[in-house]
Amino acid sequence: MLNKKIAALLNDQINKELYSAYLYLDFANYYADEGLDGFAHWYEVQAQEERDHAFMIRRYLINNGIRVEFLAINKPDKVFESHIAPLEAGYEHEQYVTSLITAIYHEAFEQKDYKTMQFLDWFIKEQGEEETNAEDMIRKMKLFGNDAKGLYALNQELAGRVYAPSTTGPAM
């Protein structure tokens, strides 16, 4: 049986992951409104990945005898004034999610819950990738976003992202 505090942190993380999906769908809405369908698509795929993360954590809790309790998901409240603003907000959000995963890992370490630590190893690696991707998007927007042809090419590149459910997700 999982430690109650760790179970509560993981249950709360489900909510945070689902909020991330909402947030990224909101980013997709912004880009769709701006006529940047490639950017919109990229964030739609990102939202699917965040949803997958919530499902992985949910399954881990269920497999460990914990009843999952869903919490209310906040409405995204960001207003964007430029094409780079959602990318910067996304990077900040990924840093926040990394801090949440790290806090759960720290608690698992304190409780000597090696099973949960092993489960979270995948998420820690994933967050590293998420932050790198977010930084890369900002870098590309700064390089190409002020040039119409460059923005068009970047939009086309992002439209090619393919959703692929994780086949290497965490051990549950």
C-alpha positions in Angstrom: 0.0 0.0 0.0 1.2 3.4 -0.9 2.0 6.0 1.8 -1.0 8.3 2.1 0.9 11.5 1.4 2.5 10.1 -1.7 -0.9 8.8 -2.9 -2.4 12.3 -2.3 0.5 14.0 -4.2 0.1 11.5 -7.1 -3.7 12.0 -7.1 -3.2 15.8 -7.2 -0.7 15.3 -10.1 -3.4 13.7 -12.2 -5.3 17.0 -11.9 -2.2 18.9 -12.8 -1.6 16.8 -15.9 -5.2 17.2 -17.0 -4.9 21.0 -16.5 -1.8 20.9 -18.6 -3.8 19.3 -21.4 -6.5 22.0 -21.0 -3.8 24.7 -21.1 -2.2 23.3 -24.2 -5.6 23.0 -25.9 -6.0 26.7 -25.1 -2.7 27.4 -26.7 -3.9 25.4 -29.7 -7.0 27.6 -29.8 -4.9 30.7 -29.8 -2.8 29.5 -32.7 -5.8 28.3 -34.7 -7.4 31.7 -34.3 -4.1 33.2 -35.6 -4.1 31.0 -38.7 -1.1 29.0 -37.5 -2.6 25.5 -37.8 0.8 23.8 -37.5 1.4 25.4 -34.1 -2.2 24.5 -33.1 -1.6 20.9 -34.1 1.7 20.7 -32.2 -0.1 21.8 -29.0 -3.0 19.4 -29.7 -0.5 16.6 -29.7 1.1 18.0 -26.6 -2.3 18.0 -24.9 -2.8 14.3 -25.8 0.6 13.5 -24.2 -0.4 15.3 -21.0 -3.6 13.4 -20.9 -1.6 10.2 -21.3 0.5 11.2 -18.3 -2.6 11.6 -16.2 -3.8 8.2 -17.2 -0.5 6.6 -16.3 -0.6 8.0 -12.9 -4.2 7.0 -12.5 -3.4 3.4 -13.4 -0.4 3.4 -11.0 -2.7 4.5 -8.1 -5.3 1.9 -9.0 -2.8 -0.8 -9.4 -1.6 0.0 -5.9 -5.0 -0.1 -4.3 -5.7 3.6 -4.2 -9.1 5.0 -5.1 -8.5 7.9 -7.4 -10.4 11.1 -6.7 -10.9 13.6 -9.6 -10.6 17.2 -8.7 -12.0 20.2 -10.6 -9.8 21.3 -13.5 -9.2 25.1 -13.6 -9.9 27.0 -16.7 -6.8 28.3 -18.4 -6.7 32.1 -17.9 -3.8 33.2 -20.1 -4.2 36.0 -22.7 -1.6 36.2 -25.4 -0.4 39.3 -27.2 2.2 37.7 -29.5 3.0 34.4 -31.2 5.9 33.8 -28.8 3.8 34.3 -25.6 2.2 30.8 -25.5 5.6 29.2 -26.2 7.1 31.1 -23.2 4.1 30.2 -21.0 4.5 26.6 -22.1 8.1 26.6 -21.0 7.3 28.1 -17.7 4.5 25.6 -17.2 6.9 22.7 -18.0 9.3 24.0 -15.4 6.4 24.1 -12.9 5.4 20.5 -13.7 9.0 19.4 -13.3 9.0 20.9 -9.8 5.9 19.0 -9.0 7.3 15.7 -10.1 10.5 16.4 -8.3 8.6 17.1 -5.1 6.8 13.8 -5.3 10.0 12.0 -6.0 11.6 13.7 -3.0 8.7 12.5 -0.8 9.0 9.0 -2.2 12.8 9.1 -1.3 12.0 10.3 2.2 9.5 7.5 2.7 11.9 5.0 1.1 9.2 4.2 -1.5 11.5 2.8 -4.1 8.6 1.5 -6.2 7.2 5.0 -6.6 10.7 6.4 -7.2 11.1 3.9 -10.1 7.7 4.8 -11.5 8.6 8.5 -11.4 12.0 8.0 -13.1 10.2 7.9 -16.4 8.4 11.2 -15.7 11.7 12.9 -14.7 13.2 11.9 -18.0 10.0 13.0 -19.8 10.1 16.4 -18.1 13.7 16.9 -19.3 12.5 16.3 -22.8 9.5 18.5 -22.4 11.6 21.4 -21.2 14.1 20.9 -24.0 11.2 20.9 -26.6 9.7 24.0 -25.1 13.1 25.8 -25.1 13.6 24.7 -28.7 10.2 26.1 -29.8 11.1 29.5 -28.2 14.5 29.5 -29.9 13.0 28.7 -33.3 10.3 31.4 -32.9 13.0 34.0 -32.0 15.0 33.0 -35.1 12.3 32.7 -37.6 9.0 34.1 -36.2 9.5 37.7 -37.3 9.9 36.7 -41.0 6.7 35.6 -42.8 8.5 32.9 -44.8 10.3 31.7 -41.7 7.1 31.6 -39.7 5.4 29.8 -42.5 8.2 27.1 -42.7 8.1 26.7 -38.9 4.4 26.3 -38.9 4.7 23.6 -41.6 7.3 21.8 -39.6 5.2 21.8 -36.5 2.2 20.5 -38.5 4.2 17.3 -39.1 4.3 16.2 -35.5 2.7 12.8 -35.1 1.0 11.7 -31.9 2.4 8.4 -30.7 1.3 7.0 -27.3 4.2 6.1 -25.1 5.3 2.5 -25.4 8.1 3.0 -22.9 6.0 4.6 -20.1 6.7 4.0 -16.5 6.6 0.6 -14.8 3.4 0.4 -12.9 
